Amino acid sequence: MPGLRLVYMGTPDFAVPALDALVDGGHEIVAVYTQPPRPAGRGKKEVKSAVHRRAETLDIPVRHPDSLKSTEEQAAFAALGADAAVVAAYGLILPAPVLNAPRLGCLNIHASLLPRWRGAAPIQRAILAGDPETGVSIMAMDEGLDTGDVLLAEAVPITGATTGAALHDTLADLGARLIVEALVKLDIGALTPVPQPEKGVTYAAKLTRAEGQLDWTKKSVELERQVRAFDPWPGAWFEVAGERIKVLSAEVAEGGGVPGTLLLGEGLTVACATGALRITRLQRAGKEPVAAEAFLRGFDMPASVRSESGRTV
């Protein structure tokens, strides 16, 4: 079966494996759409997206419009004559003329089992919520926010050791495999679109840096999931004397006390609303990550990291 003529639309690292899989599968990628280069780092030098960089190594033309709302951009997209567009964490809304231009429509690789966790941060929200599983859905896009019919889906478990970083990579690879399968089956009419149920819809709001702050008035199981979910970004953290300290790994521990107080003789273990959180690895700004024991030898921790608000000092 000859490959399809495709437009690929994606931006971050998550979207790179699927681009590679489509190329390896013999499809013709006539153009890649991605977010424009953004200033980054101390020098604020413009940096191309992960997909942009990969497309250039594959010698695929790259387009990075700020918007697809203009008739000129929509006409340029339609002129590509694509059989389908594949979308993975692109970051722009696709207007109806774009959605309707390809012969087979626009297919989205979404990192959740829809309708659970529609939106921007489904990987982290699934871990935060304590979901036992998540997965990838290949969705036929419509004008709603992740509301289209599901073409293919596959689940993966979330364990007590699953981090945001590990789950990101697992789902990126799974999405790459599923989109190749979906395109082959869709082209021969071997897929039945399944409408999403109205029950069970949740929204995965975009992550913010502020969400990484550990609130000791929460349960220890919630904070342990927060540490895993926010690896690597935005990271879980607390403050002591104005210094922000990043928590890289932690575990639920027995014991308790006033939320935010250190448990004596328990290393770096902090009482929470229920139970305690034993911090096992952490990092000061500008320093290398260290185990909790090494951190305590070089840092004078107060008896409490609790403020009047119940958060941190």
Stockholm file with secondary structure:
# STOCKHOLM 1.0

chainA/1-313         MPGLRLVYMGTPDFAVPALDALVDGGHEIVAVYTQPPRPAGRGKKEVKSAVHRRAETLDIPVRHPDSLKSTEEQAAFAALGADAAVVAAYGLILPAPVLNAPRLGCLNIHASLLPRWRGAAPIQRAILAGDPETGVSIMAMDEGLDTGDVLLAEAVPITGATTGAALHDTLADLGARLIVEALVKLDIGALTPVPQPEKGVTYAAKLTRAEGQLDWTKKSVELERQVRAFDPWPGAWFEVAGERIKVLSAEVAEGGGVPGTLLLGEGLTVACATGALRITRLQRAGKEPVAAEAFLRGFDMPASVRSESGRTV
#=GR chainA/1-313 SS CCCCEEEEEECSGGGHHHHHHHHHTTCEEEEEECCCCEEETTTTEEECCHHHHHHHHTTCCEECCSCSCSHHHHHHHHTTCCSEEEEESCCSCCCHHHHTSSTTCEEEEESSSTTTTEESCHHHHHHHTTCSEEEEEEEECCSSSSCSCEEEEEEEECCTTCCHHHHHHHHHHHHHHHHHHHHHHHHTTCCCCBCCCSTTCCEECCCCGGGGBCCTTSBHHHHHHHHHHTTTTTCEEEEETTEEEEEEEEEEESCCCSTTBBCTTSSSEEECSBSEEEEEEEEETTSCCEEHHHHHHHSCCCSBCCCTTSSCC
#=GC SS_cons         CCCCEEEEEECSGGGHHHHHHHHHTTCEEEEEECCCCEEETTTTEEECCHHHHHHHHTTCCEECCSCSCSHHHHHHHHTTCCSEEEEESCCSCCCHHHHTSSTTCEEEEESSSTTTTEESCHHHHHHHTTCSEEEEEEEECCSSSSCSCEEEEEEEECCTTCCHHHHHHHHHHHHHHHHHHHHHHHHTTCCCCBCCCSTTCCEECCCCGGGGBCCTTSBHHHHHHHHHHTTTTTCEEEEETTEEEEEEEEEEESCCCSTTBBCTTSSSEEECSBSEEEEEEEEETTSCCEEHHHHHHHSCCCSBCCCTTSSCC
//
